[in-house]
Amino acid sequence: MKALTSSLQYFVVQKARLSNKEAVQAIVAGKVLVNGQKGQLQQVLQPLDEVLLDGQVLKEPQTFIYLAYYKPRGVESTLNSAIENNLAQALNLHMRVFPVGRLDKESEGLMLLTNDGALYNRISHAQNHQEKEYVVTVDKPLTPEALAQLATGVVIMGQQTRPAQVQALGEKTFSIVLTQGLNRQIRRMCYKLGYAVERLVRVRMVRLRVGELKPGEWRELPLTEVQELL
């Protein structure tokens, strides 16, 4: 989802089907406006820019969408229509958005959906160490030793997990804040320590919380929440 950029001159040549010479003449003459201002030949266009040529719209500003969604258990974190119970079926939206981070089929909770490539990349890339918080219920009482091990790190898939913030919430329930996203990480960590996960809910991504959303519900994020994510 990398945002595509191009110079104004190249864009006008391609979009208005002009020759290079005609595009240069139009831009230099001030016939091409970017966000209401005279455009520059090598000006790099951004997704939010509007471009007019002689008053005609060549490019509308891209509208970014940001949704907080409570993925129910049983829904696959994919838009692939060939896979049963996919996100596109569950959401039934008339817009193209992409999930930021995945939750396995048996897990539930907060997902961020957007068509903003910059935000998608910023949160998705593991090296950014973005926090994700989960509430986990296991099949038997937790020991202090197990909680300490979850916090310091567990060797799974040949590597030790990063230190995590862990807090007991009940006899068999705990919260954990991760800064990495290994495949089925929490389930593998618990299994390694002799526990089976009975319920796994993601309640926070960076500063975005699931709040009062119920399984299957979604809401559009206001600008203030988007800015906090960035």
C-alpha positions in Angstrom: 0.0 0.0 0.0 2.7 2.4 -0.8 1.4 5.8 -1.9 2.3 6.6 -5.4 3.8 10.1 -6.2 4.9 11.7 -9.5 6.0 15.1 -10.8 3.3 17.5 -11.9 4.7 17.6 -15.4 4.7 13.8 -15.8 1.2 13.6 -14.3 -0.2 16.2 -16.7 1.3 14.5 -19.7 -0.2 11.2 -18.6 -3.6 12.4 -17.4 -4.4 15.1 -19.9 -2.7 13.2 -22.8 -0.5 16.1 -23.7 3.0 16.1 -25.2 5.9 17.1 -22.9 6.1 20.5 -24.6 2.4 21.1 -24.2 2.4 20.1 -20.5 5.4 22.4 -19.8 3.7 25.3 -21.6 0.4 24.8 -19.7 2.2 24.6 -16.3 4.5 27.6 -17.0 1.5 29.7 -18.2 -0.3 29.0 -14.9 -3.0 27.0 -16.4 -2.4 24.1 -14.0 -3.3 24.7 -10.4 -2.4 22.5 -7.4 -4.7 23.1 -4.4 -5.6 26.5 -6.0 -1.9 27.6 -6.4 0.1 27.8 -9.6 1.9 24.4 -10.1 5.6 23.9 -10.6 7.1 21.5 -13.2 8.8 19.1 -10.9 6.4 19.5 -8.0 5.8 16.1 -6.4 2.1 15.3 -6.1 0.7 13.9 -2.9 -2.5 11.8 -2.4 -4.3 14.7 -0.8 -3.5 17.2 -3.7 -6.1 18.5 -6.1 -5.0 19.3 -9.7 -6.9 21.5 -12.1 -6.1 22.2 -15.8 -8.0 25.2 -17.2 -10.6 24.7 -14.5 -11.1 21.0 -15.3 -10.3 18.5 -12.5 -7.4 16.2 -13.4 -7.0 14.8 -9.9 -9.3 14.8 -6.9 -7.8 14.7 -3.4 -7.8 11.1 -2.1 -10.0 10.6 0.8 -8.5 8.5 3.5 -10.7 6.2 5.6 -9.8 5.0 9.1 -12.0 2.4 10.8 -11.8 0.7 14.2 -13.4 -2.7 13.9 -14.1 -5.5 16.5 -13.3 -8.6 14.6 -15.4 -11.5 15.9 -14.1 -14.9 16.5 -14.4 -17.0 13.4 -13.7 -14.2 10.9 -10.5 -14.5 8.8 -8.2 -11.4 8.7 -8.2 -11.3 4.9 -10.0 -9.6 2.0 -9.5 -12.7 -0.2 -13.0 -13.6 -1.4 -11.9 -17.2 -2.0 -11.6 -17.7 1.7 -14.7 -18.3 3.7 -15.7 -15.9 6.4 -13.4 -13.2 5.1 -13.3 -9.5 6.2 -15.0 -8.2 3.1 -18.0 -10.4 3.8 -18.1 -9.5 7.5 -17.8 -5.8 6.9 -20.0 -5.5 3.8 -18.4 -2.1 3.0 -18.7 -0.2 -0.3 -15.1 1.0 0.1 -11.6 -0.7 -0.2 -9.8 -0.8 3.1 -6.9 -2.9 4.3 -6.4 -4.5 7.7 -3.4 -3.1 9.7 -2.1 -6.2 11.5 -3.7 -9.5 11.6 -5.7 -11.6 14.1 -5.9 -15.3 13.6 -9.4 -16.8 13.1 -9.9 -17.9 16.7 -8.8 -14.5 18.1 -11.1 -11.5 18.4 -10.9 -7.8 19.1 -9.6 -4.5 17.7 -8.5 -4.2 14.1 -7.6 -1.0 12.2 -8.8 -0.7 8.7 -7.6 2.0 6.3 -6.6 2.9 2.7 -3.8 5.2 4.0 -0.6 3.5 2.9 1.6 5.6 5.1 -0.3 4.7 8.3 -0.5 1.1 7.2 3.3 0.9 6.8 4.1 2.8 10.0 2.1 0.4 12.2 2.6 -2.8 10.3 6.4 -2.8 10.1 7.8 -4.8 13.0 10.8 -2.6 13.5 8.6 0.2 14.6 7.9 -1.7 17.9 4.3 -0.4 18.0 2.4 -1.6 21.1 -0.5 -4.0 20.9 -2.4 -5.0 24.0 -4.3 -8.3 24.5 -6.5 -9.8 27.2 -5.9 -13.6 27.4 -7.8 -16.3 29.2 -6.1 -19.7 29.6 -7.3 -23.2 30.6 -5.9 -23.3 34.1 -4.7 -21.0 36.9 -1.6 -18.9 36.2 1.4 -19.2 38.3 3.7 -16.2 39.2 6.5 -18.1 37.4 4.5 -18.3 34.2 3.6 -14.6 34.3 7.2 -13.7 34.9 8.3 -15.9 32.0 5.7 -14.3 29.6 7.1 -10.9 30.6 10.8 -11.7 30.2 10.4 -13.7 27.0 9.8 -17.2 25.8 11.7 -19.1 23.1 9.3 -19.9 20.2 10.1 -20.8 16.6 13.8 -20.6 17.4 13.9 -17.1 18.9 13.1 -15.5 22.2 10.2 -13.1 22.2 10.8 -9.5 23.2 10.2 -8.4 26.8 6.5 -7.7 27.4 4.3 -5.9 29.9 2.2 -8.6 31.7 -0.4 -8.1 34.4 -2.6 -10.7 36.1 -6.4 -9.8 35.8 -7.8 -13.0 37.4 -7.0 -16.6 38.2 -6.8 -17.6 34.5 -6.7 -14.2 32.8 -3.9 -11.7 32.1 -3.2 -8.7 29.9 0.0 -8.6 27.8 1.4 -5.7 25.8 3.6 -6.8 22.8 5.9 -4.8 20.5 6.2 -7.6 17.9 3.9 -9.7 15.9 5.2 -13.2 15.4 2.8 -15.7 14.0 0.3 -16.8 16.7 2.8 -15.5 19.2 0.7 -15.4 22.4 -0.8 -18.9 21.7 2.7 -20.3 21.1 4.1 -18.6 24.2 1.3 -20.0 26.4 1.6 -23.5 24.9 5.4 -23.5 25.6 4.6 -22.8 29.3 1.9 -25.5 29.4 -1.2 -23.5 28.9 -3.9 -23.5 26.2 -5.5 -20.2 25.2 -9.3 -20.3 25.6 -10.0 -16.7 24.6 -7.7 -14.0 23.1 -8.9 -10.4 22.7 -6.9 -7.5 21.3 -8.0 -4.4 23.2 -5.5 -1.8 22.0 -3.2 -0.9 19.0 -0.8 1.9 19.8 -3.2 4.5 21.4 -6.4 3.2 19.7 -8.6 1.2 22.0 -11.5 -1.2 21.3 -13.6 0.8 23.7 -17.3 -0.1 23.7 -17.3 -1.7 20.3 -19.1 -5.1 20.3 -18.1 -8.1 18.0 -18.9 -7.2 14.4 -19.2 -3.4 15.0 -17.0 -0.7 13.6 -16.7 3.0 13.8 -14.9 5.7 11.8 -12.1 7.4 13.6 -12.1 11.2 14.1 -9.1 13.2 13.1 -7.9 13.5 16.7 -7.5 9.7 17.0 -5.8 9.4 13.6 -3.3 12.1 14.7 -2.6 10.2 17.9 -1.8 7.1 15.8 0.6 9.0 13.7 
